[in-house]
Each structure stands twice: as structure tokens, then as C-alpha cells.
Amino acid sequence: MAALTLGDMVRQVQQDLDDRKERQWKVEEIRRWLNEGYRMVWREILQVDEHYAGVETTFSYTTSTRHLNLGTTIDATGSTKIYKIHAVWDATGSSSSNVGTLLRPIKYLDQSDYIDSELERQTSNVSSDRAYFVFGDPMNFGLVPVPSSARTIRILYTAHITPMSELDSTPAGVPEDNQDAIIAYACRMARSRVKEDTKQDEMRYAQLSNMHKRSTEDRSRQRSRHVHVADPSDYSDYGSQWEST
């Protein structure tokens, strides 16, 4: 199955609704419902495999930086908006086979409680003593204690999807065999607006959703991998979920 564009999906919805001449539903409405379905299907995929759309990247955290704008740090254009951070490592000086030292996440307000009052006024370069926090929108990222020299930070994150706006746009992040559920969602919303019976569309969406959840689980098992670190103790308490994803 080839990837569907927004234009392909609009035409498929019009065909399913028998409304190619836009007598009841305007293209703008159908496009809105398709984007709603896109978001819903994407979130359902992440509920089954939260790392499906995960991206790993590294960046430099400069000396004595209190916190930084994470979006513009990983993408200079600022177009990437972080949906979720899965894990953060201090990869300073790590070899290509070592992911780095897993850092502990803490709340922004818990910074002063993370280390005692004397150490809080100091800086540290010991990875095992360091934690990270995030806050705000756009997302800001900081290290505790503040490093006295530049650190290489590796993160695994999922970015927000971008709504389909052009007719040649595709639903990035949704596998090709899940895209028919987006169409089923739009058909259901269209019929509900004019108070037509939506039972058939609801059943179709539920069947497709369940089928795609199973296929996502299968893909997740097939992509199962192990992350190896030089010191397995780095994964105590926080890294067990990363031993097999």
C-alpha cells in the first residue's frame, strides 16, 4: 500500500460519502476531520508503542548554562516541538558503543532538594551526580548541578506531529497500513454532523483500530532491541524500560 496524501484521503472520503460534488461537506471540513483522525490514530499508536516515533539526537550543553530552549537547540529553525522526552544521557566522552550515563528526571521545583544546600551553590562534572529538569512551552531543559564545562547530552524524544496542510502532505508518523483508520474517522465525523447513522463508520473505525493496534504490537516486537552501556548499573531504577523496547 502506497502512502496516502491529504488529497488522496479527501477524495476517498468523498467517495465513501458519495459526495464528490461537495453538496453536503466542504473540502475544508473534510480536511479538518482528517487531521483530527490523524492525531487520534497517532496517539493510539503511541499508546501501544510509545517509542515508535522516537528520535535520538545529541547536543552540547555549554558551561554554566542554567537552562536552554530545547526546541531551538535540537532544531535551529524552531519548527520541532517536543511531545515527550523518553530518556536523557550524559554522553560526554562516551565511545560509539556506549550510550552514556542515564540521568535522573526531577521536577523544576525539586532542584534545591536534589542536592544539599552546600553543593547546590557549586558546579559538578560527575555524570552520576547530575539530574535534568524540563519546564515551560516551548520546552526548556536544564541540568542540576550546573556543569562547569561543556557536556554532550543525548536524548530520546518524540516530536509533535505537524497537521497536514497541503494536498500533497502525508500523515508522517503513521504507518501506511494505519492510514485507512484516518479516513474512517473523517467519514464518521461527516455523517454525525448531518445526523446520519454513524454506526457502520464507528464499527469500521473500531475494527481498524483494533487491527492496527495488533500490527503495531507486532512491529514493536520485531524492532525489539537492547541498549548496552559500559556500566549496567547506569540502568538501575530508571533504565529497565530501555533494556528491551
Helices and strands as residue ranges (DSSP letters): H 6-17, H 27-48, E 55-61, E 68-69, H 70-74, E 82-90, E 101-102, E 104-105, G 108-110, H 111-114, H 117-120, G 127-129, E 131-135, E 140-144, E 151-159, G 176-178, H 179-193, H 199-222, G 232-235, H 240-243
